[in-house]
Every structure is written in structure tokens, then in C-alpha cells.
Amino acid sequence: MRRVGAHKVITPAATLSQAVVEISDGRVVNYYEFRDELPMTEWLGGTIVVERDDDGILRAYRDETIISDNE
């Protein structure tokens, strides 16, 4: 699993400030506003957009590029 943070995370339901996105097998499995420092969290900064792909799977994008869990 990869945990990444950004200044802004735009999801289908809301826009979160200072938020974390958790990605496993290329899928977004969780997202939430940052409250406490979490181990193994990679800060990307900027904006992450969480949206469903053509198969209905939640994916995370930064600068229009998918964020994978193996980078």
C-alpha cells in the first residue's frame, strides 16, 4: 500500500484540505483529512483528484497522471 498526501484532494463527494490518499493495487482504498503525522506517508503536495475510471474503480491522479502504489 502507498499513502500519499497533498494540499488538496478532490473526491466525487467533497474537496479535502491537507489530505491523505491510500492506494493499493492501483485502487484508492481510503482518503481522509490529515490529522496526525502518519508513518510511511509520502507528501506529494499540490492537488490529487480521486475519480472513477471507465470500470468504476476509484483511481488517484496528479497532474492528469495516475498515481500507482509501486512508484
LONU-897697 format. One line per field, with one value per residue (C-alpha): y, z, x; residue number from 1; residue in one letter. Coordinates in nm, 3 decimals, always signed. Layout:
BEGIN
py	c(Y; ...)
pz	c(Z; ...)
px	c(X; ...)
k	c(NUM; ...)
r	c(A; ...)
END
This chain:
BEGIN
py	c(+0.000; +0.353; +0.650; +0.994; +1.339; +1.661; +2.014; +1.941; +1.615; +1.642; +1.344; +1.270; +1.375; +1.664; +1.862; +1.789; +2.013; +1.868; +1.514; +1.163; +0.906; +0.536; +0.330; -0.049; -0.245; +0.082; +0.145; +0.414; +0.229; +0.527; +0.903; +1.142; +1.477; +1.472; +1.497; +1.345; +1.261; +0.908; +0.683; +0.593; +0.885; +1.043; +1.413; +1.500; +1.843; +2.015; +1.856; +1.493; +1.413; +1.093; +0.972; +0.653; +0.510; +0.352; +0.031; +0.216; +0.175; +0.469; +0.597; +0.885; +1.134; +1.407; +1.635; +1.411; +1.109; +0.809; +0.755; +0.390; +0.212; +0.098; +0.427)
pz	c(+0.000; -0.074; +0.134; -0.029; +0.097; -0.080; -0.003; -0.170; -0.254; -0.480; -0.447; -0.602; -0.273; -0.143; -0.157; +0.132; +0.257; +0.379; +0.299; +0.256; -0.013; +0.039; -0.277; -0.301; -0.627; -0.816; -0.648; -0.398; -0.081; +0.154; +0.174; +0.468; +0.602; +0.761; +1.140; +1.280; +1.122; +0.983; +0.925; +0.564; +0.418; +0.109; +0.073; -0.293; -0.237; -0.489; -0.581; -0.612; -0.794; -0.698; -0.958; -1.103; -1.421; -1.702; -1.496; -1.188; -0.994; -0.781; -0.904; -0.788; -1.036; -1.001; -1.297; -1.501; -1.440; -1.241; -0.907; -0.864; -0.548; -0.681; -0.754)
px	c(+0.000; +0.112; -0.001; +0.033; -0.058; -0.148; -0.260; -0.594; -0.773; -1.077; -1.313; -1.654; -1.816; -1.604; -1.282; -1.048; -0.767; -0.437; -0.548; -0.411; -0.497; -0.424; -0.365; -0.344; -0.315; -0.366; -0.702; -0.792; -0.890; -0.923; -0.890; -0.920; -0.806; -0.462; -0.486; -0.168; +0.164; +0.143; +0.444; +0.523; +0.325; +0.476; +0.395; +0.333; +0.183; -0.040; -0.373; -0.480; -0.803; -0.987; -1.235; -1.378; -1.230; -1.436; -1.467; -1.595; -1.269; -1.154; -0.818; -0.598; -0.449; -0.189; -0.123; -0.359; -0.131; -0.249; -0.076; +0.020; +0.121; +0.459; +0.634)
k	c(1; 2; 3; 4; 5; 6; 7; 8; 9; 10; 11; 12; 13; 14; 15; 16; 17; 18; 19; 20; 21; 22; 23; 24; 25; 26; 27; 28; 29; 30; 31; 32; 33; 34; 35; 36; 37; 38; 39; 40; 41; 42; 43; 44; 45; 46; 47; 48; 49; 50; 51; 52; 53; 54; 55; 56; 57; 58; 59; 60; 61; 62; 63; 64; 65; 66; 67; 68; 69; 70; 71)
r	c(M; R; R; V; G; A; H; K; V; I; T; P; A; A; T; L; S; Q; A; V; V; E; I; S; D; G; R; V; V; N; Y; Y; E; F; R; D; E; L; P; M; T; E; W; L; G; G; T; I; V; V; E; R; D; D; D; G; I; L; R; A; Y; R; D; E; T; I; I; S; D; N; E)
END
